[in-house]
Amino acid sequence: TESLGVSVSHKMARIVFNLLLIASSTLIRGGEISVRFAQESDRMMATIHARGDGLKWESETERYLTEETDPQNLTPKNVQLCLTQAFLKELKASIDFKLDEGSLAMSLIKPKE
């Protein structure tokens, strides 16, 4: 087995945890989720990759993760997404999405300070 050691802040860990939950919710027929961390000289990256048959990704999900939402519009369905977006903003991090048939990759990118 190969072991990689990457240290992340509590706030970064919270974002990764939320992205894992989001990835899990896309796998309506089961599947596999992997997480990969990388540290570069100018940034920290975490990529959450979900694979499975019948992967369900809604454009609304991406919108809630990338745009601010009026607190008056929070619902039980979108509150986790909005909270994740708030964590991203607080850390000055960004997220990129890549969607292929049966596969979703969410790349979290946080510049080093």
C-alpha positions as CSV (number, residue, x, y, z in Angstrom):
1,T,0.0,0.0,0.0
2,E,1.0,3.6,-0.6
3,S,0.5,6.3,2.0
4,L,0.4,10.0,1.2
5,G,0.4,12.5,4.0
6,V,-1.2,15.8,3.4
7,S,-2.1,18.3,6.1
8,V,-5.2,20.4,5.6
9,S,-6.8,23.1,7.8
10,H,-10.0,22.5,9.7
11,K,-11.9,24.8,7.3
12,M,-10.5,23.0,4.2
13,A,-11.5,19.6,5.8
14,R,-15.1,20.9,6.2
15,I,-15.3,21.8,2.5
16,V,-13.9,18.4,1.5
17,F,-16.4,16.7,3.8
18,N,-19.3,18.6,2.3
19,L,-18.1,17.8,-1.2
20,L,-18.0,14.1,-0.3
21,L,-21.6,14.3,0.9
22,I,-22.6,16.1,-2.3
23,A,-20.7,13.5,-4.4
24,S,-22.4,10.7,-2.5
25,S,-25.8,12.2,-3.3
26,T,-25.1,12.1,-7.0
27,L,-24.6,8.3,-7.0
28,I,-28.2,7.2,-6.9
29,R,-27.4,3.6,-7.9
30,G,-24.2,3.4,-5.9
31,G,-20.7,3.7,-7.1
32,E,-17.3,4.8,-5.9
33,I,-15.9,8.1,-4.6
34,S,-12.2,8.9,-4.4
35,V,-10.4,11.9,-2.9
36,R,-6.9,13.0,-4.0
37,F,-4.9,15.8,-2.4
38,A,-2.0,17.7,-4.0
39,Q,0.1,20.5,-2.6
40,E,1.9,22.8,-5.0
41,S,4.1,25.7,-4.3
42,D,1.3,28.2,-4.8
43,R,-1.9,26.2,-3.9
44,M,-3.5,23.2,-2.3
45,M,-5.9,21.1,-4.3
46,A,-8.4,18.4,-3.4
47,T,-10.2,16.5,-6.1
48,I,-13.3,14.5,-5.3
49,H,-14.2,12.0,-8.0
50,A,-17.5,10.2,-8.1
51,R,-18.1,7.3,-10.5
52,G,-21.3,5.2,-11.0
53,D,-24.1,4.2,-13.2
54,G,-27.0,6.7,-13.2
55,L,-24.9,9.5,-11.8
56,K,-27.3,12.4,-11.3
57,W,-26.0,16.0,-11.4
58,E,-28.3,18.9,-11.4
59,S,-27.2,22.3,-12.8
60,E,-28.9,23.8,-9.8
61,T,-26.3,22.1,-7.6
62,E,-23.4,23.7,-9.4
63,R,-25.2,27.1,-9.3
64,Y,-25.6,26.9,-5.5
65,L,-21.9,26.0,-5.1
66,T,-20.6,28.9,-7.2
67,E,-23.1,31.7,-6.5
68,E,-24.2,33.4,-3.4
69,T,-27.7,32.7,-2.3
70,D,-30.1,35.0,-0.4
71,P,-30.6,33.5,3.1
72,Q,-34.4,33.9,2.5
73,N,-34.1,31.3,-0.3
74,L,-32.5,28.6,1.9
75,T,-34.3,25.3,1.9
76,P,-33.4,21.9,3.4
77,K,-32.4,20.8,-0.1
78,N,-29.9,23.6,-0.8
79,V,-28.6,24.6,2.7
80,Q,-25.6,22.3,2.6
81,L,-24.7,23.6,-0.9
82,C,-24.9,27.2,0.3
83,L,-22.9,26.5,3.4
84,T,-20.2,24.9,1.3
85,Q,-20.2,28.0,-1.0
86,A,-19.8,30.2,2.1
87,F,-16.8,28.1,3.3
88,L,-15.3,28.4,-0.2
89,K,-15.6,32.2,-0.1
90,E,-14.2,32.4,3.4
91,L,-11.1,30.5,2.3
92,K,-10.8,32.3,-1.0
93,A,-11.0,28.9,-2.6
94,S,-12.6,28.0,-5.9
95,I,-14.2,24.8,-7.3
96,D,-14.2,23.4,-10.8
97,F,-16.5,20.8,-12.1
98,K,-16.0,18.2,-14.8
99,L,-18.9,16.0,-15.7
100,D,-18.7,13.0,-18.1
101,E,-21.2,10.2,-18.5
102,G,-21.1,8.3,-15.1
103,S,-18.3,10.5,-13.7
104,L,-18.1,13.7,-11.8
105,A,-14.9,15.4,-10.7
106,M,-15.0,18.4,-8.3
107,S,-11.6,20.1,-7.9
108,L,-11.2,22.4,-4.9
109,I,-8.4,24.9,-5.3
110,K,-7.1,27.0,-2.5
111,P,-4.3,29.5,-3.0
112,K,-1.5,29.5,-0.4
113,E,-1.4,32.6,1.7
